[in-house]
């Protein structure tokens, strides 16, 4: 057994692509050599900005001989079938075997030298490599058949044991030589085998392990910060990015003018992280420190003083820009910024951001006035919604889109607006994704809920639904955010009513826009001197597009359809959300199947109680008894429970079930009405024993028609009693 080293050296690989590329190289290599019967014992992958490498350990010197058997046509088949089989196998007829009237071919393939297999496999891997973005270069790039690589390929090292594997790609031939660090050791290095690859490069200031470079950056950054009384704000993504930018990482600490700290800390953090790839530091009090850590790719002779000075100068320019934006934006009030939202298109079918803001403000106020969001002031909710998107037109958010909402909150406080308004502006986008904080302040809840509900209703009304894996407007995320707001804050919202009201706001917004458009066209017509005609035209237009006019039948049908579509959509998202909380999706289906339930808090309370019931022996046996009863009723075509007079002396188990139903039905119904779903489940659980006894001793399809009708009616009562709580037919098991 021996080891194989492969290094593909090129110009700088983007940091974001490196780890995935390292995984892909190992995967493609494993798959390609497996076609020839080779399987390495293990593979170590390496990646730096200038090279992609692997060491395949435990490869044999040659592949094992293999024998493959192929089944062919019957011996009585037409000659054409036999000829095709012979072409496929590369054999002649006298080499085939006749087994019970069927031709079989046995193809023996001798073993091949591993070095030959690698000489074929490596070029195949290189040509099939799935870079997210790649390029052609040089004279060969004139044809589309030329090699594509992330950056121009400059060198190949391919060594099996100590033997060079001869590979040539677009004029680049494999060799024993590679290059060290661009500055510390720019000359060639001769690699003898896979065994000395890592250490020879380390001696030339190249650490080939991405994970090791990450560890060095984390440790030395923490050490540099600690020496000055600071701590590094953890950022795994930035550590990985810096490891992808360096082959010999050297973290260095620098500082900046503390006067810049008057700018909001989020701005400084983004300037350091996004623009400069610096690590952000905290002081002993937990506040943002006027310092940073950059990662150099060189062991400087002056200890990095010149590097730090250069980075400090660049950072000062960046922070000066940020401070300028901060000062300029505050010279204009948020309400004046908000007027500029008319220039921003929300969607070509849904008007401007200003249109959306107007709808959200009215919906937020409605949520408060209807008592859905308790503890909020309707005026403040409406004001916050009107100003929530105003920071989209500010200089700061133009530079840092990630700060939308956050900057609006700062600007609101700078204007001395109420804290509830400023907080709502800041947090109305939340929750953005799984694990994000869910707002709990009433005003923020109202604005956040209104914003997301308007988005969902607007896009669904325009017929732009998520399909399969495509969700360009993040509507699934909006639905999950709404569910989190409702469940985390126990909001009792009639979703159907909220959707209908939101749709009406969209309808009015659309009609108003159409009205303005038509009136604008009318003003452009040459109808001077005919005031009567002008008045008739205006009256006609206003009547047709007046937002206050009555709903048309088409609009009513559209609203009804929209409510149904969105409730189904929420049901699907609720299953996704609750699956992670350990709630079975079939139990959600069982409650939704009852219909008429659009209060998700109440629905989840019912689902939770149902899950507790089915987890018990009583629940399991009740479910089995229900399904047996339902199957009998389905077979007999009994749709509903009909009143049947008892005209005979019932059997003991039959009388017991009647008595149990007489007690359990009203108890369960009363408990459901009081939203005591655990009590309703407990009432149903009392039916378990009577149902078991009934099926053990009573014949449902009795020869006596009266008994048969009575017993079917009794089973129908059981079904209806259970359906008062949940549709058990939707429950698996």
C-alpha angles and dihedrals in degrees: 000000000000140000129250124212122201122180123176109193123195143144118296115317112214109257094233091060100047106086093043090047091052091053092046093052091054092046096047093045092051092049095046098050090043088066087067094044098261122136121176118217090231141344127221114200127204135183136178131166090272105034145040114202146165139185114213106202129205103021119161120236090243139011121256120258111257134200120207126191124207127191114223138184125302116276088245093055120116117278091248091063091051092048091053091050091050091051090050094051099034091229135121125241093255089060093058125094123228109219114178093325097316126107116234127187123206111198116193115201116194120222119270131214110263091227089061092049091050092048088060099036101051096057089048090053092049094049093046095047110133104220113175086227126014140169145206122227144183128019092318090063090079088083126059089223092070122108119279118207135162091255130355110300110237108172145009127203113190116167127165107196098319095325120106114233107221109232130159125189122176093329094317110117125194118256143166091251131091134161130258129213113335093238108016096047112006093162129092124283122205113224115205099189144326089281096068099033100096096043096043090054091046088055087055093051098262120123103195096190112090090199092053091051089051091052091049092050093049095046098044094042090053090047093051092047093047091053088064097040095259135119128216117243103236114251115162093179092055091048090054092046093051090047087054092052097051140053094190106027119204114178113211129189122226136166140219136206109291088218088077089067089082085078112087110276093236089061093051092047093052092046090054097040105036104029100033107019089231126150116245120230136208127208126228091275091056094251126129109279123221090240142083142193121229125187117231124199094216140061097236120211092226092051092258098298094133092046092051091047091052093048091047090054093050092046092050089057091049093048091047089057090049092050090049091053090047092052096043096048092053091057089072122060119239092242089057091048088050092059089064090063087086086076094057118081113221090192131334090244096040105047129234133332086252089060090051092048091053091052093046091051092054092044092049090052090048091052090054097042092049090055093243091122106039126201096029128116111237093215092051092046090053092045093049091049092050090053100034096096097034094101090064089084096046123109092239096055089043087060096037111028088177088072097062107134093013093071091043088059092052093048091049091054090047087058090049093243116163115286091238090058094046092048092049092051091048098047105030092105090059136140090043098168145343112315094019119131114269113223115246102176108105097229091047091049091052094051095041093048093046093049095052095040091052090051093052096045093045096052094042090049089053090051095248103135129165110262124196109311092344117100106147094170095046092239093154089055090050091052092050089049091053090049091051091050091050099044099039092049097035091234114182101212126163095224095195091058093044092050092048092050091048090049090052090053090051091047091052092046091052094046092048091051090049091048092053091047094051094045089050090053090048092054089055094057122099102237099132115156095025103089093157091057090047092052092050092050092048092048091050093050094046091049092051099044103027107133090214096056121113120275116265122228089251091054092048091051091048091051093049091049091047093052091052093047093049095046089053089048091051090048091055092047090047090057090052092048096045095043087071089051090055097256116142114240092218090062090054088051090050092057096039089051090068088070129213094067115124099144100099095190090056091043093054091048088055092046092050091052090047092051090052090051098049090049090065129076090244090054094047093049092043089054091050091049092047093051091049090051092045092050092052091048092048091050091050093045095240107158102172138013111265125197109257123181115230104240100171141046105274122225117255096257090044092052089046092056092047091052093046091051092048088058102034099046098060091039092053093045092049091048091050091049089052090046089241094140095166088056090049091052091048090053091052091048089063088067093063098086096041091050092049091049091047094055092044097055110016127079108217098191094053120172087239106087094209092053092045092050092046094049093047089051088050091053089048088055089053090052093049093046090055093044090058085073105027141337099259091190088076093057117097122222 
